[in-house]
Amino acid sequence: MECKSGKSAPELNRPSKKGETNRAAKSTGSISMSSPRGVPEMYKEREHNLRVFSVMELREATNNFNRLLKIGEGGFGSVYKGSIKPAKGQGQPTIVAI
């Protein structure tokens, strides 16, 4: 695939010019270093956005765990491509790994 502007992305390890900061090297990810949180705290903060699925919903999303939709193996077993319907039933389904 060719870039439209004709320029490629900058190298992450390139030396920076005077006064320029290397943001990639200083990145701390999505977790703030000033207030480290554990997984339980992060789940608690986002629990209003989490959705629990029944086995029946997962079967429907993966076409009864169709082996043609299997995309790999994870630490907890097989991973399938699935299509999850919106919670309120309106809108386009979301393609996810299950």
Long-range contacts (C-beta under 8 A, 24 or more apart in sequence): 51-87, 53-84, 57-84, 58-82, 58-98, 61-85, 61-96, 61-98, 62-98, 71-97
